[in-house]
Amino acid sequence: MCFVLYAGTARPLPRRPWNKEAPDLSIASLTERDVAIKAHFSKPEVQYIGSTSGCSCDFPFVALQKGEWPFFAELEKKDPKQAATDKYNRESLVGLLRSSGEETVELYGVWSGDFAEGPRAREDVLLEQVLEPDFRFKERGFYRVKVG
């Protein structure tokens, strides 16, 4: 099962297909399968944001465990390759959001298939916070990201 990240914006983000030969961020329109995710957003445009893995699994994220959000700063010390991948994807996402021209972007990350499930956490964050090494998207976390 994959972690998937969606962005809500006032205007659509330019679509970018995922390229296996040159993995990078991808941006796709909603499909019949994931259209239910739109109900959680206040912004009119909702699109899927893929990471270098093709799905959104290369964005750093955490899953709720025993009612708590774990802290995984130690992971970066144990796995430098994953830390580099996380950093690249965070930086690429921040670049994408910065270039969107939006004041605020809504982000919602869920497990693939849990599209109708409502958020477990809601946070307002500054765009620069996404760049912090210990930043992790929370499973079913809904973020209002201040871009401008």
GISUL-V67636 format. One record per pair of residues at least 12 apart in sequence whose ideal C-beta (glycine too) atoms are under 6 Angstrom apart, sorted by the first residue. I is the first residue (numbers start at 1). GAP is how many residues later the second one is. If there is no record, write none. Layout:
BEGIN
I:GAP, I:GAP
END
This chain:
BEGIN
1:110, 1:111, 2:53, 2:55, 2:110, 3:53, 3:54, 3:58, 3:106, 4:52, 4:108, 5:44, 5:51, 5:54, 5:104, 6:31, 6:40, 6:42, 6:102, 7:40, 7:42, 7:98, 7:100, 8:33, 8:35, 8:38, 8:98, 9:34, 9:36, 9:93, 9:96, 10:33, 12:33, 13:14, 13:34, 15:12, 18:32, 18:36, 23:29, 25:67, 26:24, 27:20, 27:22, 28:20, 34:81, 36:79, 36:80, 37:78, 40:68, 41:65, 43:63, 51:38, 52:37, 58:27, 58:31, 59:30, 59:78, 60:26, 60:76, 61:48, 61:75, 61:76, 62:74, 62:76, 63:76, 64:75, 69:69, 73:61, 90:40, 90:41, 94:33, 94:36, 94:37, 97:50, 102:45, 103:45, 104:40, 104:42, 105:40, 105:42, 106:38, 107:36, 107:38, 108:34, 109:28, 109:32, 110:30, 119:21, 119:23, 120:20, 121:17, 121:20, 122:20, 123:20, 124:20, 125:18, 125:20, 126:20, 127:18, 127:20
END
